[in-house]
Amino acid sequence: MKLRPLTINDIDFLLEVRNDDSTRRFLENDSIFTYDESLNWFNTTKPNWFIIEVNNERVGYIRTNGDEVGCDIHPNFRRKGYARQAYLEYLKDKSYATLWVFENNFAKNLYKSLGFIETGEVKIIRNQKYIFMKYERRNS
């Protein structure tokens, strides 16, 4: 597995994953985005996101915004451990990270196993609890 910077050539793939119903239902903003909107977002914000590749095939991406992180895996590649591998790779050089997760998202167990803990901060999004979690590497 390799993480490489998201490029303009990845916008179609990003949208294929991001706009899928099975991805959007677990995102705070569940809007569907167009190619032009995404191109504008990419050119305006210059995001520090990463494409997750396995054997030179794109399987998902890591979203980052400062300390906040998220991961979306293409529906064809889910349940293979790629999100866990991607988070481990991403977190290996980090001492602190945060994320938001819906209470009923099975990924919450993954986050806990990676060392994320619930902070107690909660938002209600679409009548569901959206939980803030943080990761802090402990020096051994």
Contacts in CASP RR format, 6 or more apart in sequence:
PFRMAT RR
TARGET T0000
AUTHOR 0000-0000-0000
METHOD contacts of the structure
MODEL  1
MKLRPLTINDIDFLLEVRNDDSTRRFLENDSIFTYDESLNWFNTTKPNWF
IIEVNNERVGYIRTNGDEVGCDIHPNFRRKGYARQAYLEYLKDKSYATLW
VFENNFAKNLYKSLGFIETGEVKIIRNQKYIFMKYERRNS
1 52 0 8 1.000
1 53 0 8 1.000
1 54 0 8 1.000
1 82 0 8 1.000
1 85 0 8 1.000
1 86 0 8 1.000
1 89 0 8 1.000
2 52 0 8 1.000
2 53 0 8 1.000
2 54 0 8 1.000
3 50 0 8 1.000
3 51 0 8 1.000
3 52 0 8 1.000
3 53 0 8 1.000
3 62 0 8 1.000
3 86 0 8 1.000
3 89 0 8 1.000
3 90 0 8 1.000
4 50 0 8 1.000
4 51 0 8 1.000
4 53 0 8 1.000
5 48 0 8 1.000
5 49 0 8 1.000
5 50 0 8 1.000
5 51 0 8 1.000
6 14 0 8 1.000
6 42 0 8 1.000
6 47 0 8 1.000
6 49 0 8 1.000
6 50 0 8 1.000
6 51 0 8 1.000
6 61 0 8 1.000
7 51 0 8 1.000
8 39 0 8 1.000
8 42 0 8 1.000
8 43 0 8 1.000
10 51 0 8 1.000
10 58 0 8 1.000
10 61 0 8 1.000
11 35 0 8 1.000
11 38 0 8 1.000
11 39 0 8 1.000
11 42 0 8 1.000
12 35 0 8 1.000
13 51 0 8 1.000
13 58 0 8 1.000
13 60 0 8 1.000
13 61 0 8 1.000
13 74 0 8 1.000
14 38 0 8 1.000
14 61 0 8 1.000
15 33 0 8 1.000
15 35 0 8 1.000
15 38 0 8 1.000
16 74 0 8 1.000
17 23 0 8 1.000
17 60 0 8 1.000
17 61 0 8 1.000
17 72 0 8 1.000
17 73 0 8 1.000
17 74 0 8 1.000
17 75 0 8 1.000
18 24 0 8 1.000
18 27 0 8 1.000
18 33 0 8 1.000
18 72 0 8 1.000
19 32 0 8 1.000
19 33 0 8 1.000
20 75 0 8 1.000
22 75 0 8 1.000
23 72 0 8 1.000
23 75 0 8 1.000
24 30 0 8 1.000
24 31 0 8 1.000
24 32 0 8 1.000
26 101 0 8 1.000
26 102 0 8 1.000
26 105 0 8 1.000
26 107 0 8 1.000
27 72 0 8 1.000
28 100 0 8 1.000
28 123 0 8 1.000
28 125 0 8 1.000
28 130 0 8 1.000
30 126 0 8 1.000
33 41 0 8 1.000
41 47 0 8 1.000
47 63 0 8 1.000
47 64 0 8 1.000
47 65 0 8 1.000
48 64 0 8 1.000
48 66 0 8 1.000
49 61 0 8 1.000
49 62 0 8 1.000
49 63 0 8 1.000
49 64 0 8 1.000
50 61 0 8 1.000
50 62 0 8 1.000
50 64 0 8 1.000
50 86 0 8 1.000
50 90 0 8 1.000
51 58 0 8 1.000
51 60 0 8 1.000
51 61 0 8 1.000
52 58 0 8 1.000
52 59 0 8 1.000
52 60 0 8 1.000
52 61 0 8 1.000
52 62 0 8 1.000
52 71 0 8 1.000
52 73 0 8 1.000
52 82 0 8 1.000
52 86 0 8 1.000
53 59 0 8 1.000
54 77 0 8 1.000
54 82 0 8 1.000
58 74 0 8 1.000
59 73 0 8 1.000
59 74 0 8 1.000
59 77 0 8 1.000
59 80 0 8 1.000
59 82 0 8 1.000
60 71 0 8 1.000
60 72 0 8 1.000
60 73 0 8 1.000
60 74 0 8 1.000
60 77 0 8 1.000
60 82 0 8 1.000
60 86 0 8 1.000
61 71 0 8 1.000
61 72 0 8 1.000
62 69 0 8 1.000
62 70 0 8 1.000
62 71 0 8 1.000
62 86 0 8 1.000
62 87 0 8 1.000
62 90 0 8 1.000
63 69 0 8 1.000
63 70 0 8 1.000
63 71 0 8 1.000
63 72 0 8 1.000
64 70 0 8 1.000
64 90 0 8 1.000
67 96 0 8 1.000
67 97 0 8 1.000
67 98 0 8 1.000
68 97 0 8 1.000
68 98 0 8 1.000
68 99 0 8 1.000
68 100 0 8 1.000
69 87 0 8 1.000
69 90 0 8 1.000
69 91 0 8 1.000
69 97 0 8 1.000
69 98 0 8 1.000
69 99 0 8 1.000
70 99 0 8 1.000
71 83 0 8 1.000
71 86 0 8 1.000
71 87 0 8 1.000
71 90 0 8 1.000
73 82 0 8 1.000
73 83 0 8 1.000
83 107 0 8 1.000
83 110 0 8 1.000
84 110 0 8 1.000
84 113 0 8 1.000
84 114 0 8 1.000
87 110 0 8 1.000
87 114 0 8 1.000
88 114 0 8 1.000
90 97 0 8 1.000
91 97 0 8 1.000
91 114 0 8 1.000
91 135 0 8 1.000
91 137 0 8 1.000
94 135 0 8 1.000
94 137 0 8 1.000
95 136 0 8 1.000
95 137 0 8 1.000
96 134 0 8 1.000
96 135 0 8 1.000
96 136 0 8 1.000
96 137 0 8 1.000
97 116 0 8 1.000
97 134 0 8 1.000
97 135 0 8 1.000
98 132 0 8 1.000
98 133 0 8 1.000
98 134 0 8 1.000
98 135 0 8 1.000
99 111 0 8 1.000
99 116 0 8 1.000
99 132 0 8 1.000
99 133 0 8 1.000
99 135 0 8 1.000
100 123 0 8 1.000
100 130 0 8 1.000
100 131 0 8 1.000
100 132 0 8 1.000
100 133 0 8 1.000
101 107 0 8 1.000
101 108 0 8 1.000
101 111 0 8 1.000
101 130 0 8 1.000
101 131 0 8 1.000
101 133 0 8 1.000
102 108 0 8 1.000
102 125 0 8 1.000
102 128 0 8 1.000
102 129 0 8 1.000
102 130 0 8 1.000
102 131 0 8 1.000
103 128 0 8 1.000
103 129 0 8 1.000
103 130 0 8 1.000
103 131 0 8 1.000
104 128 0 8 1.000
108 131 0 8 1.000
108 133 0 8 1.000
111 133 0 8 1.000
114 135 0 8 1.000
115 135 0 8 1.000
116 133 0 8 1.000
116 134 0 8 1.000
116 135 0 8 1.000
117 133 0 8 1.000
117 134 0 8 1.000
117 135 0 8 1.000
118 131 0 8 1.000
118 132 0 8 1.000
118 133 0 8 1.000
119 132 0 8 1.000
119 133 0 8 1.000
119 134 0 8 1.000
120 131 0 8 1.000
120 132 0 8 1.000
121 131 0 8 1.000
121 132 0 8 1.000
122 129 0 8 1.000
122 130 0 8 1.000
122 131 0 8 1.000
122 132 0 8 1.000
123 129 0 8 1.000
123 130 0 8 1.000
123 132 0 8 1.000
124 130 0 8 1.000
END
